[in-house]
Structure formats: structure tokens, C-alpha cells
Amino acid sequence: MLNRDQLTEMIQGREAEPYDRAVDVQVSRLRQRLRDDSREPQLIKTVRGEGYVLASTIELRNSCA
């Protein structure tokens, strides 16, 4: 899980300011591209007061033929 401050530093190279919504806007845009419903997200979950977490199922495929 990454919090807003960590994400702001990673994507913008600066510390987050109070009431900075840049990360929220980026997450919203990413959800739109992934077609992840913001009301009931399945891929990018919001952890209130903490940040965001990527919640995805990973399937392993057997490469033996």
C-alpha cells in the first residue's frame, strides 16, 4: 500500500501540500482507463486515511505443452 505523500513524491517529485488532490485525480483517471467502477472499485482500492492499494487476482499459467 502506498499513501498519498509517497505517491505525490513518486509522480511529481515533490512533497504533498495540504489539500493537494493531484494523486486523487491521477487515480481517478487510471480507474477510468481500467474501467474500474469508482463506486465499487475492484482493482484500485481506497484505504481511508491511508492511501491506495492494488487489489488484483494473478493467474499463473502452466507454460508446459
A tleap script that builds the chain and sets N, CA, C and O, in Angstrom:
source leaprc.protein.ff14SB
mol = sequence {
  NMET LEU ASN ARG ASP GLN LEU THR GLU MET
  ILE GLN GLY ARG GLU ALA GLU PRO TYR ASP
  ARG ALA VAL ASP VAL GLN VAL SER ARG LEU
  ARG GLN ARG LEU ARG ASP ASP SER ARG GLU
  PRO GLN LEU ILE LYS THR VAL ARG GLY GLU
  GLY TYR VAL LEU ALA SER THR ILE GLU LEU
  ARG ASN SER CYS CALA
}
set mol.1.N position { 0.852 -1.175 0.000 }
set mol.1.CA position { 0.000 0.000 0.000 }
set mol.1.C position { 0.896 1.235 0.000 }
set mol.1.O position { 1.932 1.276 0.663 }
set mol.2.N position { 0.470 2.225 -0.753 }
set mol.2.CA position { 1.175 3.499 -0.817 }
set mol.2.C position { 0.243 4.604 -0.340 }
set mol.2.O position { -0.933 4.640 -0.701 }
set mol.3.N position { 0.786 5.509 0.480 }
set mol.3.CA position { -0.049 6.626 0.928 }
set mol.3.C position { 0.086 7.796 -0.046 }
set mol.3.O position { 0.936 7.780 -0.936 }
set mol.4.N position { -0.750 8.798 0.131 }
set mol.4.CA position { -0.773 9.952 -0.788 }
set mol.4.C position { 0.578 10.658 -0.866 }
set mol.4.O position { 1.014 11.045 -1.950 }
set mol.5.N position { 1.236 10.827 0.272 }
set mol.5.CA position { 2.539 11.508 0.271 }
set mol.5.C position { 3.558 10.745 -0.571 }
set mol.5.O position { 4.298 11.347 -1.349 }
set mol.6.N position { 3.596 9.431 -0.419 }
set mol.6.CA position { 4.529 8.617 -1.198 }
set mol.6.C position { 4.225 8.724 -2.697 }
set mol.6.O position { 5.128 8.889 -3.517 }
set mol.7.N position { 2.943 8.626 -3.035 }
set mol.7.CA position { 2.553 8.718 -4.442 }
set mol.7.C position { 2.863 10.091 -5.027 }
set mol.7.O position { 3.316 10.183 -6.168 }
set mol.8.N position { 2.630 11.151 -4.272 }
set mol.8.CA position { 2.926 12.503 -4.763 }
set mol.8.C position { 4.410 12.654 -5.043 }
set mol.8.O position { 4.798 13.220 -6.065 }
set mol.9.N position { 5.240 12.151 -4.141 }
set mol.9.CA position { 6.690 12.241 -4.350 }
set mol.9.C position { 7.118 11.431 -5.568 }
set mol.9.O position { 8.003 11.847 -6.315 }
set mol.10.N position { 6.486 10.267 -5.770 }
set mol.10.CA position { 6.852 9.411 -6.902 }
set mol.10.C position { 6.425 9.999 -8.239 }
set mol.10.O position { 7.192 9.950 -9.201 }
set mol.11.N position { 5.204 10.561 -8.325 }
set mol.11.CA position { 4.715 11.018 -9.625 }
set mol.11.C position { 5.045 12.465 -9.934 }
set mol.11.O position { 5.106 12.851 -11.101 }
set mol.12.N position { 5.263 13.282 -8.889 }
set mol.12.CA position { 5.514 14.697 -9.136 }
set mol.12.C position { 6.861 15.175 -8.613 }
set mol.12.O position { 7.254 16.313 -8.873 }
set mol.13.N position { 7.571 14.327 -7.882 }
set mol.13.CA position { 8.891 14.682 -7.392 }
set mol.13.C position { 8.887 15.799 -6.360 }
set mol.13.O position { 9.848 16.560 -6.259 }
set mol.14.N position { 7.812 15.895 -5.599 }
set mol.14.CA position { 7.736 16.929 -4.565 }
set mol.14.C position { 6.896 16.414 -3.407 }
set mol.14.O position { 6.202 15.404 -3.526 }
set mol.15.N position { 6.967 17.120 -2.290 }
set mol.15.CA position { 6.155 16.753 -1.141 }
set mol.15.C position { 4.717 17.218 -1.347 }
set mol.15.O position { 4.461 18.227 -2.003 }
set mol.16.N position { 3.799 16.472 -0.781 }
set mol.16.CA position { 2.382 16.828 -0.894 }
set mol.16.C position { 2.078 18.042 -0.022 }
set mol.16.O position { 2.593 18.173 1.088 }
set mol.17.N position { 1.238 18.919 -0.542 }
set mol.17.CA position { 0.789 20.082 0.208 }
set mol.17.C position { -0.583 19.783 0.796 }
set mol.17.O position { -1.286 18.903 0.300 }
set mol.18.N position { -0.972 20.497 1.841 }
set mol.18.CA position { -2.318 20.277 2.385 }
set mol.18.C position { -3.373 20.488 1.294 }
set mol.18.O position { -3.271 21.409 0.483 }
set mol.19.N position { -4.356 19.643 1.290 }
set mol.19.CA position { -5.475 19.700 0.338 }
set mol.19.C position { -5.031 19.461 -1.104 }
set mol.19.O position { -5.737 19.850 -2.034 }
set mol.20.N position { -3.888 18.838 -1.304 }
set mol.20.CA position { -3.401 18.511 -2.639 }
set mol.20.C position { -4.182 17.307 -3.161 }
set mol.20.O position { -4.171 16.244 -2.541 }
set mol.21.N position { -4.857 17.468 -4.293 }
set mol.21.CA position { -5.707 16.415 -4.852 }
set mol.21.C position { -5.110 15.786 -6.112 }
set mol.21.O position { -5.794 15.036 -6.809 }
set mol.22.N position { -3.854 16.079 -6.407 }
set mol.22.CA position { -3.229 15.594 -7.643 }
set mol.22.C position { -3.245 14.068 -7.728 }
set mol.22.O position { -3.533 13.514 -8.789 }
set mol.23.N position { -2.946 13.396 -6.646 }
set mol.23.CA position { -2.925 11.928 -6.656 }
set mol.23.C position { -4.330 11.382 -6.866 }
set mol.23.O position { -4.521 10.418 -7.608 }
set mol.24.N position { -5.307 11.992 -6.219 }
set mol.24.CA position { -6.690 11.538 -6.368 }
set mol.24.C position { -7.160 11.660 -7.819 }
set mol.24.O position { -7.877 10.795 -8.323 }
set mol.25.N position { -6.755 12.727 -8.474 }
set mol.25.CA position { -7.113 12.926 -9.881 }
set mol.25.C position { -6.452 11.854 -10.746 }
set mol.25.O position { -7.087 11.303 -11.645 }
set mol.26.N position { -5.189 11.557 -10.479 }
set mol.26.CA position { -4.483 10.534 -11.257 }
set mol.26.C position { -5.091 9.152 -11.048 }
set mol.26.O position { -5.229 8.384 -12.001 }
set mol.27.N position { -5.456 8.831 -9.810 }
set mol.27.CA position { -6.086 7.540 -9.523 }
set mol.27.C position { -7.436 7.463 -10.223 }
set mol.27.O position { -7.792 6.419 -10.769 }
set mol.28.N position { -8.186 8.553 -10.211 }
set mol.28.CA position { -9.480 8.596 -10.889 }
set mol.28.C position { -9.318 8.339 -12.385 }
set mol.28.O position { -10.090 7.580 -12.971 }
set mol.29.N position { -8.328 8.963 -13.000 }
set mol.29.CA position { -8.071 8.768 -14.431 }
set mol.29.C position { -7.635 7.337 -14.732 }
set mol.29.O position { -8.042 6.755 -15.737 }
set mol.30.N position { -6.813 6.782 -13.861 }
set mol.30.CA position { -6.367 5.404 -14.031 }
set mol.30.C position { -7.551 4.438 -13.919 }
set mol.30.O position { -7.660 3.492 -14.700 }
set mol.31.N position { -8.431 4.678 -12.953 }
set mol.31.CA position { -9.626 3.841 -12.824 }
set mol.31.C position { -10.488 3.920 -14.080 }
set mol.31.O position { -11.032 2.907 -14.520 }
set mol.32.N position { -10.617 5.111 -14.661 }
set mol.32.CA position { -11.397 5.256 -15.893 }
set mol.32.C position { -10.789 4.435 -17.019 }
set mol.32.O position { -11.503 3.742 -17.744 }
set mol.33.N position { -9.484 4.509 -17.164 }
set mol.33.CA position { -8.810 3.751 -18.229 }
set mol.33.C position { -8.940 2.247 -18.025 }
set mol.33.O position { -9.063 1.488 -18.986 }
set mol.34.N position { -8.913 1.826 -16.766 }
set mol.34.CA position { -9.029 0.402 -16.462 }
set mol.34.C position { -10.480 -0.058 -16.384 }
set mol.34.O position { -10.763 -1.239 -16.184 }
set mol.35.N position { -11.398 0.904 -16.548 }
set mol.35.CA position { -12.843 0.644 -16.426 }
set mol.35.C position { -13.178 0.045 -15.074 }
set mol.35.O position { -13.995 -0.870 -14.971 }
set mol.36.N position { -12.537 0.571 -14.032 }
set mol.36.CA position { -12.768 0.149 -12.655 }
set mol.36.C position { -13.768 1.123 -12.026 }
set mol.36.O position { -13.459 2.305 -11.877 }
set mol.37.N position { -14.944 0.654 -11.661 }
set mol.37.CA position { -16.010 1.491 -11.112 }
set mol.37.C position { -15.540 2.156 -9.818 }
set mol.37.O position { -15.175 1.467 -8.865 }
set mol.38.N position { -15.547 3.483 -9.779 }
set mol.38.CA position { -15.067 4.211 -8.601 }
set mol.38.C position { -15.979 4.036 -7.390 }
set mol.38.O position { -15.545 4.233 -6.255 }
set mol.39.N position { -17.249 3.666 -7.623 }
set mol.39.CA position { -18.168 3.449 -6.501 }
set mol.39.C position { -17.909 2.113 -5.817 }
set mol.39.O position { -18.058 1.984 -4.602 }
set mol.40.N position { -17.523 1.128 -6.607 }
set mol.40.CA position { -17.196 -0.201 -6.090 }
set mol.40.C position { -15.948 -0.716 -6.801 }
set mol.40.O position { -16.027 -1.655 -7.593 }
set mol.41.N position { -14.795 -0.103 -6.520 }
set mol.41.CA position { -13.572 -0.478 -7.239 }
set mol.41.C position { -13.122 -1.901 -6.917 }
set mol.41.O position { -13.206 -2.353 -5.775 }
set mol.42.N position { -12.651 -2.584 -7.934 }
set mol.42.CA position { -12.147 -3.938 -7.782 }
set mol.42.C position { -10.628 -4.001 -7.917 }
set mol.42.O position { -9.989 -4.892 -7.357 }
set mol.43.N position { -10.051 -3.057 -8.659 }
set mol.43.CA position { -8.607 -3.091 -8.919 }
set mol.43.C position { -7.811 -2.166 -8.008 }
set mol.43.O position { -6.807 -2.575 -7.423 }
set mol.44.N position { -8.259 -0.921 -7.888 }
set mol.44.CA position { -7.549 0.055 -7.063 }
set mol.44.C position { -8.474 0.433 -5.914 }
set mol.44.O position { -9.464 1.139 -6.104 }
set mol.45.N position { -8.143 -0.038 -4.741 }
set mol.45.CA position { -8.993 0.196 -3.573 }
set mol.45.C position { -8.451 1.376 -2.768 }
set mol.45.O position { -7.242 1.549 -2.619 }
set mol.46.N position { -9.379 2.177 -2.256 }
set mol.46.CA position { -9.021 3.304 -1.396 }
set mol.46.C position { -9.078 2.846 0.049 }
set mol.46.O position { -10.069 2.261 0.488 }
set mol.47.N position { -8.002 3.116 0.791 }
set mol.47.CA position { -7.970 2.834 2.220 }
set mol.47.C position { -8.042 4.191 2.912 }
set mol.47.O position { -7.062 4.935 2.949 }
set mol.48.N position { -9.216 4.500 3.460 }
set mol.48.CA position { -9.444 5.827 4.046 }
set mol.48.C position { -8.379 6.195 5.071 }
set mol.48.O position { -8.029 5.411 5.952 }
set mol.49.N position { -7.882 7.410 4.922 }
set mol.49.CA position { -6.872 7.920 5.844 }
set mol.49.C position { -5.487 7.359 5.627 }
set mol.49.O position { -4.550 7.739 6.330 }
set mol.50.N position { -5.336 6.458 4.663 }
set mol.50.CA position { -4.044 5.826 4.424 }
set mol.50.C position { -3.538 6.054 3.007 }
set mol.50.O position { -2.494 6.674 2.807 }
set mol.51.N position { -4.281 5.550 2.022 }
set mol.51.CA position { -3.823 5.680 0.640 }
set mol.51.C position { -4.562 4.737 -0.274 }
set mol.51.O position { -5.780 4.590 -0.173 }
set mol.52.N position { -3.827 4.088 -1.175 }
set mol.52.CA position { -4.422 3.209 -2.168 }
set mol.52.C position { -3.681 1.885 -2.186 }
set mol.52.O position { -2.499 1.802 -1.851 }
set mol.53.N position { -4.412 0.848 -2.589 }
set mol.53.CA position { -3.801 -0.473 -2.712 }
set mol.53.C position { -4.305 -1.112 -4.004 }
set mol.53.O position { -5.482 -0.996 -4.347 }
set mol.54.N position { -3.407 -1.784 -4.712 }
set mol.54.CA position { -3.763 -2.504 -5.920 }
set mol.54.C position { -4.242 -3.886 -5.482 }
set mol.54.O position { -3.491 -4.648 -4.874 }
set mol.55.N position { -5.487 -4.199 -5.793 }
set mol.55.CA position { -6.083 -5.476 -5.398 }
set mol.55.C position { -6.485 -6.236 -6.645 }
set mol.55.O position { -7.557 -6.007 -7.204 }
set mol.56.N position { -5.635 -7.129 -7.073 }
set mol.56.CA position { -5.892 -7.848 -8.307 }
set mol.56.C position { -5.539 -9.313 -8.133 }
set mol.56.O position { -4.599 -9.653 -7.415 }
set mol.57.N position { -6.289 -10.171 -8.787 }
set mol.57.CA position { -6.012 -11.586 -8.785 }
set mol.57.C position { -4.996 -11.882 -9.879 }
set mol.57.O position { -5.114 -11.383 -10.998 }
set mol.58.N position { -4.018 -12.682 -9.556 }
set mol.58.CA position { -2.996 -13.051 -10.530 }
set mol.58.C position { -3.143 -14.536 -10.835 }
set mol.58.O position { -3.138 -15.375 -9.934 }
set mol.59.N position { -3.271 -14.837 -12.095 }
set mol.59.CA position { -3.380 -16.232 -12.514 }
set mol.59.C position { -2.054 -16.691 -13.097 }
set mol.59.O position { -1.468 -16.026 -13.951 }
set mol.60.N position { -1.597 -17.831 -12.623 }
set mol.60.CA position { -0.381 -18.425 -13.158 }
set mol.60.C position { -0.761 -19.436 -14.219 }
set mol.60.O position { -1.648 -20.265 -14.017 }
set mol.61.N position { -0.080 -19.360 -15.355 }
set mol.61.CA position { -0.344 -20.287 -16.442 }
set mol.61.C position { 0.801 -21.272 -16.544 }
set mol.61.O position { 1.971 -20.909 -16.418 }
set mol.62.N position { 0.453 -22.494 -16.768 }
set mol.62.CA position { 1.451 -23.530 -16.945 }
set mol.62.C position { 2.001 -23.414 -18.358 }
set mol.62.O position { 1.246 -23.531 -19.324 }
set mol.63.N position { 3.296 -23.187 -18.495 }
set mol.63.CA position { 3.884 -22.984 -19.817 }
set mol.63.C position { 4.328 -24.298 -20.457 }
set mol.63.O position { 4.850 -24.291 -21.572 }
set mol.64.N position { 4.129 -25.424 -19.770 }
set mol.64.CA position { 4.496 -26.725 -20.346 }
set mol.64.C position { 3.470 -27.150 -21.372 }
set mol.64.O position { 2.267 -27.058 -21.127 }
set mol.65.N position { 3.931 -27.611 -22.511 }
set mol.65.CA position { 2.992 -28.039 -23.559 }
set mol.65.C position { 2.873 -29.528 -23.636 }
set mol.65.O position { 2.124 -30.045 -24.465 }
savepdb mol mol.pdb
quit
